[in-house]
Amino acid sequence: MSETSTPIALLADALGVSAQDLLHLVRERTSSAPDPTLVALTVEEAARRLGVGRTTMYALLAAGEIPSVTIGRLRRIPAEALSDYVAARVQVAPSTVALAA
């Protein structure tokens, strides 16, 4: 089977990207996606879920805006803490917009 007729090559061609770029994107997404069933996340996993950088995540933790727990020498963020943080930010946003209008 030639390289141009592989399923990856055909899909990449249909999407208008190179097969190498498509494989890189698939590897990036599948290897870095945190398991949705995890109860506690690493700082990096929590940052990815929020769509922020690691430094920003550490700043949120240091400010106490997002709680974390220590398990042995490891710092973990409860998965529901991220949902709570976002929900609290959404509740604050409408009142700020109303004041600006």
Backbone as CSV, one residue per row, in Angstrom:
resi,resn,N_x,N_y,N_z,CA_x,CA_y,CA_z,C_x,C_y,C_z
1,MET,0.857,-1.172,0.000,0.000,0.000,0.000,0.902,1.233,0.000
2,SER,0.679,2.151,-0.914,1.520,3.341,-0.971,1.129,4.312,0.120
3,GLU,2.073,5.189,0.453,1.847,6.137,1.540,0.677,7.076,1.239
4,THR,0.459,7.390,-0.036,-0.603,8.340,-0.383,-1.989,7.723,-0.299
5,SER,-2.072,6.378,-0.187,-3.391,5.755,-0.111,-3.734,5.261,1.288
6,THR,-2.929,5.590,2.280,-3.246,5.196,3.647,-4.423,6.023,4.138
7,PRO,-5.196,5.500,5.076,-6.330,6.268,5.590,-5.916,7.636,6.154
8,ILE,-4.788,7.688,6.823,-4.313,8.968,7.371,-4.014,9.946,6.247
9,ALA,-3.333,9.467,5.216,-2.989,10.333,4.089,-4.243,10.819,3.379
10,LEU,-5.228,9.940,3.211,-6.480,10.341,2.554,-7.240,11.373,3.386
11,LEU,-7.289,11.154,4.691,-7.968,12.103,5.578,-7.242,13.442,5.602
12,ALA,-5.929,13.392,5.690,-5.139,14.630,5.692,-5.356,15.392,4.400
13,ASP,-5.387,14.683,3.278,-5.623,15.325,1.990,-7.007,15.969,1.951
14,ALA,-8.006,15.269,2.477,-9.365,15.814,2.496,-9.456,17.063,3.374
15,LEU,-8.648,17.099,4.441,-8.651,18.255,5.341,-7.733,19.375,4.861
16,GLY,-6.909,19.060,3.876,-5.997,20.068,3.347,-4.774,20.310,4.207
17,VAL,-4.346,19.285,4.937,-3.144,19.380,5.763,-2.229,18.214,5.418
18,SER,-0.988,18.300,5.854,-0.079,17.190,5.604,-0.380,16.055,6.581
19,ALA,-0.060,14.842,6.168,-0.273,13.681,7.030,0.536,13.818,8.314
20,GLN,1.736,14.375,8.211,2.578,14.556,9.393,1.940,15.539,10.372
21,ASP,1.380,16.637,9.869,0.710,17.605,10.744,-0.523,16.990,11.405
22,LEU,-1.268,16.201,10.648,-2.448,15.547,11.204,-2.063,14.572,12.308
23,LEU,-1.042,13.776,12.086,-0.579,12.837,13.113,-0.087,13.568,14.358
24,HIS,0.616,14.675,14.151,1.100,15.459,15.289,-0.072,15.983,16.109
25,LEU,-1.092,16.504,15.446,-2.256,17.039,16.145,-2.988,15.948,16.910
26,VAL,-3.147,14.791,16.299,-3.828,13.678,16.968,-3.041,13.241,18.202
27,ARG,-1.731,13.113,18.066,-0.905,12.722,19.221,-0.982,13.759,20.333
28,GLU,-0.941,15.022,19.957,-1.002,16.102,20.948,-2.316,16.071,21.710
29,ARG,-3.409,15.904,21.002,-4.726,15.906,21.642,-4.984,14.670,22.480
30,THR,-4.556,13.521,22.016,-4.839,12.294,22.759,-3.894,12.084,23.925
31,SER,-2.666,12.572,23.825,-1.726,12.351,24.927,-1.886,13.376,26.033
32,SER,-2.403,14.558,25.731,-2.483,15.599,26.748,-3.879,15.768,27.346
33,ALA,-4.853,15.067,26.813,-6.211,15.215,27.325,-6.338,14.507,28.668
34,PRO,-6.720,15.244,29.714,-6.876,14.584,31.005,-8.079,13.648,30.989
35,ASP,-7.977,12.600,31.750,-9.054,11.625,31.870,-10.241,12.292,32.551
36,PRO,-11.416,12.322,31.898,-12.567,12.998,32.504,-13.075,12.325,33.764
37,THR,-12.603,11.110,34.061,-13.061,10.419,35.260,-12.165,10.672,36.469
38,LEU,-11.059,11.384,36.276,-10.160,11.656,37.396,-10.834,12.554,38.421
39,VAL,-10.626,12.254,39.681,-11.192,13.049,40.763,-10.276,14.218,41.095
40,ALA,-8.974,13.990,41.013,-7.994,15.031,41.318,-7.008,15.128,40.158
41,LEU,-6.714,16.359,39.768,-5.871,16.612,38.602,-4.537,17.206,39.011
42,THR,-3.520,16.985,38.179,-2.260,17.679,38.381,-2.472,19.142,38.009
43,VAL,-1.526,19.980,38.372,-1.624,21.398,38.041,-1.677,21.577,36.524
44,GLU,-0.883,20.818,35.805,-0.860,20.920,34.342,-2.180,20.473,33.728
45,GLU,-2.756,19.383,34.238,-4.043,18.909,33.727,-5.142,19.926,34.009
46,ALA,-5.138,20.496,35.211,-6.138,21.500,35.560,-5.994,22.744,34.682
47,ALA,-4.758,23.148,34.428,-4.519,24.307,33.567,-5.056,24.046,32.162
48,ARG,-4.816,22.848,31.629,-5.318,22.495,30.296,-6.836,22.516,30.261
49,ARG,-7.474,22.012,31.316,-8.945,22.004,31.352,-9.501,23.420,31.359
50,LEU,-8.832,24.324,32.047,-9.295,25.717,32.075,-8.861,26.496,30.843
51,GLY,-7.883,25.971,30.144,-7.383,26.675,28.971,-6.450,27.819,29.331
52,VAL,-5.727,27.657,30.441,-4.769,28.672,30.872,-3.387,28.028,30.969
53,GLY,-2.391,28.841,31.127,-1.034,28.341,31.274,-0.767,27.841,32.682
54,ARG,0.323,27.119,32.810,0.715,26.562,34.103,0.986,27.663,35.126
55,THR,1.630,28.738,34.689,1.938,29.842,35.596,0.660,30.491,36.122
56,THR,-0.312,30.686,35.240,-1.596,31.253,35.658,-2.283,30.333,36.650
57,MET,-2.205,29.036,36.406,-2.831,28.075,37.313,-2.186,28.146,38.689
58,TYR,-0.865,28.212,38.735,-0.181,28.343,40.027,-0.566,29.649,40.722
59,ALA,-0.758,30.723,39.963,-1.172,31.999,40.549,-2.576,31.885,41.142
60,LEU,-3.480,31.211,40.460,-4.837,31.004,40.984,-4.808,30.180,42.265
61,LEU,-3.931,29.188,42.308,-3.790,28.366,43.509,-3.209,29.181,44.656
62,ALA,-2.174,29.962,44.375,-1.528,30.770,45.418,-2.473,31.821,45.981
63,ALA,-3.343,32.357,45.126,-4.303,33.377,45.567,-5.480,32.764,46.312
64,GLY,-5.578,31.436,46.295,-6.685,30.772,46.975,-7.975,30.778,46.175
65,GLU,-7.909,31.170,44.913,-9.114,31.200,44.083,-9.564,29.793,43.699
66,ILE,-8.618,28.884,43.597,-8.919,27.482,43.323,-8.240,26.662,44.416
67,PRO,-9.011,25.836,45.125,-8.406,25.035,46.198,-7.614,23.861,45.651
68,SER,-6.667,23.414,46.440,-5.898,22.226,46.082,-5.674,21.402,47.340
69,VAL,-5.312,20.151,47.133,-5.015,19.265,48.253,-3.619,18.696,48.067
70,THR,-2.990,18.370,49.169,-1.683,17.741,49.115,-1.865,16.265,49.422
71,ILE,-1.342,15.437,48.535,-1.381,13.992,48.726,0.077,13.550,48.741
72,GLY,0.580,13.284,49.937,2.012,13.019,50.072,2.766,14.292,49.728
73,ARG,3.632,14.226,48.722,4.362,15.416,48.275,3.742,16.029,47.029
74,LEU,2.601,15.514,46.621,1.975,15.952,45.375,0.848,16.945,45.631
75,ARG,0.725,17.922,44.760,-0.385,18.865,44.823,-1.394,18.450,43.763
76,ARG,-2.646,18.327,44.166,-3.711,17.955,43.243,-4.884,18.921,43.391
77,ILE,-5.556,19.150,42.276,-6.712,20.046,42.247,-7.952,19.179,42.048
78,PRO,-8.910,19.262,42.967,-10.150,18.500,42.776,-10.828,18.946,41.476
79,ALA,-11.270,17.988,40.670,-11.878,18.302,39.373,-13.085,19.222,39.535
80,GLU,-13.881,19.006,40.570,-15.074,19.856,40.752,-14.704,21.287,41.143
81,ALA,-13.495,21.492,41.655,-13.057,22.850,42.011,-12.965,23.734,40.771
82,LEU,-12.628,23.139,39.636,-12.557,23.918,38.395,-13.944,24.350,37.950
83,SER,-14.911,23.448,38.050,-16.295,23.792,37.700,-16.828,24.871,38.637
84,ASP,-16.512,24.744,39.923,-16.955,25.743,40.898,-16.345,27.107,40.599
85,TYR,-15.070,27.127,40.238,-14.379,28.379,39.917,-15.023,29.056,38.710
86,VAL,-15.258,28.277,37.663,-15.867,28.850,36.451,-17.286,29.336,36.753
87,ALA,-18.058,28.569,37.498,-19.427,28.974,37.842,-19.421,30.271,38.641
88,ALA,-18.481,30.416,39.565,-18.388,31.651,40.357,-18.013,32.835,39.476
89,ARG,-17.130,32.612,38.505,-16.724,33.690,37.599,-17.879,34.101,36.696
90,VAL,-18.712,33.141,36.274,-19.861,33.440,35.422,-20.875,34.269,36.196
91,GLN,-21.055,33.981,37.472,-22.005,34.738,38.290,-21.528,36.161,38.502
92,VAL,-20.228,36.390,38.570,-19.681,37.719,38.770,-19.795,38.545,37.493
93,ALA,-19.600,37.927,36.351,-19.561,38.635,35.075,-20.833,39.423,34.751
94,PRO,-22.058,38.879,34.917,-23.246,39.659,34.571,-23.380,40.953,35.346
95,SER,-23.040,40.948,36.634,-23.165,42.164,37.418,-22.147,43.208,36.975
96,THR,-20.958,42.779,36.551,-19.941,43.703,36.062,-20.396,44.336,34.763
97,VAL,-20.989,43.553,33.888,-21.493,44.071,32.617,-22.627,45.049,32.862
98,ALA,-23.507,44.734,33.818,-24.626,45.616,34.104,-24.151,46.957,34.616
99,LEU,-23.066,46.970,35.400,-22.539,48.221,35.904,-21.897,49.050,34.801
100,ALA,-21.290,48.376,33.834,-20.625,49.086,32.762,-21.628,49.681,31.775
101,ALA,-22.796,49.102,31.693,-23.796,49.581,30.718,-24.504,50.774,31.188
